[in-house]
Amino acid sequence: MTTIVRPVNATESRLRELLTVERVAYAVIVAAGVFLRFHGLGAAPLMPGEAAQSWPVWQTAHGLTVPGGAASSSALLSSLQLLLFWLAPGGDAGARFISAAAGSALLLAPWLLREKLGQSWALALALLFALDPWLVTFSRVADGTMLAVTAALFCLAFLVRLTLPESATPVRKRALFGAAVAAGLLIISGPAAWSLLLVLLLFVLLCLRPAPAPTDQRLAVLALFGATALLGATAWLARPVYLAAVSHSLGVWLDQIKPGPYPLTWFVIRLLIDQHFNLIFGLTGLALLWRVGRTDDAGQNRDRFLWTRFLLVWLAGGIAVQLLPGRTPQMLLLVSLPLSFGAARWISRLLDGTPAHLDRRETVYLLSLLTVLLISARFALNVLVESQVFQVEVALVILVIAIGSMLTLLAFSLALSLRQALWIGGLFVTVWLLLTTVANTWQLTQATDGRHPNGFFAVTGHPDVRLLVEDLRTVSAQRSGDAEAKPVQIQTGVRPDPMLGWYLRNRSVVEWVPAPAPGDGLSRPMLILPDSGTELTPEQSGLPDGYIGSRYELRSYWLPSQLLEQPVASEALAEGVGFLTASRLRLESAWYTRWQPFWKWAVHHTVSETPAAEGVQLWLMAEE
């Protein structure tokens, strides 16, 4: 028998080496993460904080100034936005482009942790980073949070490489230089950087063994850190004034001890609704790591034990921070990030623990049956949350389905094996919760209408602001022949409204005045006045006859915790009613006023009433 050996050329051999299963998986994960971060990036209007960050930078890029503008809290973002606005027009998507790019770059950080965590753990971590609702949300917000997170995790990855045993000198040198660059970018990225700096300091104290380094190398690391921070904070020395944002970010970070608009119930709701996957499997994975590390904390698992202790202390600190009265959405990441490491470990353990002799036919049967039960429970849940009267029968159906699922697993464990049944059940729950996480991510970042508020930020931009801009352009084009030429006066207080400033940035003449001054000429300016909440006549607004007005919303205010603060109807406590009847009335009243609206939002992300809003009034001459 003759064997024919086909020669393989060098290009094909090199391609096979590059296109490994792991690298293809990373490419798919990065592509999915990039899509979630950039798709519809400019669909939602900027929030007030985003406008306050982006508008002054856009004005600077075009040689203009902002009268009494607020100081930026992210020197790095201001520098990068300045370069971007110099090169490209600055729309809503452009203002958020830097954050989206930083969030996409974050997906590469787990690659640097492969030698420490292992291939499957690092790959699962990249997957969770790509799909995480909070990371995707901050990747679509024009502030310095995602820049800080990306710089911090790259710095952590480089520091982890210093802990690898028998690290070669060139590898250690590159890791030191990489950590210096990442730390330099981190310190100028914004208020979130200071919390993450404490996390890095915690890692150094718990996990990093000090090693002597040559004096010239230490000086080079310090010089690289300083040069990165200086150049990054000043747009390559073009705007030295941005250095003030570093100290301002520290002040903003310290202000978190003051009471804010986010109650503790908001944190609990966000954790349970958005991060149920990380909450369940993150704690499970950290528990597994702790158990393995404790079994041999002086041997080969010593480093893993120290790493686990670091993650647990990080998580405990993140939860403790949520007890501060000034909690903010940015602080949520101090909880979700360590949970992501634990959840990724769970996925890795699940995949590595695949039974060797898995009965595929029985596995398909079990997964199909569990899927049918899950769909049935979902239909029952939809019926329950849509009803304004609590239906005990439907709740019992959901409970029976849950018990039936556990009995099904028990039956299959007797028919097959306990290990196979538990593995199949764990795989099913993991995939199910991962899919719900993707759905939550999509809703949190893509739903922009008032009937589907996500309640992640207390204040958001209202779509009406874009309608205001279009109406101004239409009137200006009709009356002056140029959509941007007709003057606009905006009544303002101490500082201009950043949202109006951002969305009217292309107009030729915008005047910020303490009181409207329409003048007495034939062509009077269009006026934007604060909304008083009531219908006003021109005389009541101090305007001459002939002006007509219209109201536009600028900002929406809503948090899901408001649904649980609704007062329960007092008729449930009527006198002369028996205990059982009174209890039933209390339950129905609480369900109608609090729990049914809350669960309807939690399941369908819809609310019955439009969130409260703040707006302005546009006044213009009826005829000219």
Buried (B, 14 or more C-beta within 10 A) or exposed (E): EEEEEEEEEEEEEEEEEEEEEBEEBBEEBBEBBBEBBBEEBBBBBBBBBBBBBBBBBBBBBEEEEBEEBBBBBBBBBBBBBBBBBEEEEBEBBBBBBBBBBBBBBBBBBBBBBBBBBBBBBBBBBBBBBBBBBBBBBBBBBBBBBBBBBBBBBBBBBBBBBBBBEEBEEEBBBBBBBBBBBBBBBBBBBBBBBBBBBEBBEBBBEBBBEEEEBEEEBEEBBEEBBEEBBBBBBBBEEEBEEBBEBBEBBBEBBEEBEEEBBBBEBBBEBBBEBBBBBBBBBBBBBBBBBBEBBEEEBEEEBEBBBBBBBBBBBBBEBBBEBBEBEBBBBBBBBBBBBBBBBBBBBBBBBBBEEEBEEBBEEBBEEBBEBBEEBBEBBEBBBBBBBEBEEBBEEBEEBBEBBEEBBEEBBEEBBEEBBEEBBBBBBBBBBBEBBBEEBBEBBBBBBBBBEBEBBBBBBBBBBBBBBBEBBEBBBEBBBEBBEEBBEBBBBBBBEEBBBBBBBBBBBBBEEBBBEEEBEBEEEEEBBBBBBBBEEEEBEBEEBEBEEEBEBEBBBBBBBBBBBBBBEBEBBEEBEEEEBEEEEBEBBBBBBBBBBBBBBBBBBBBEBBBEEEBEBBBBBBBBBEEB
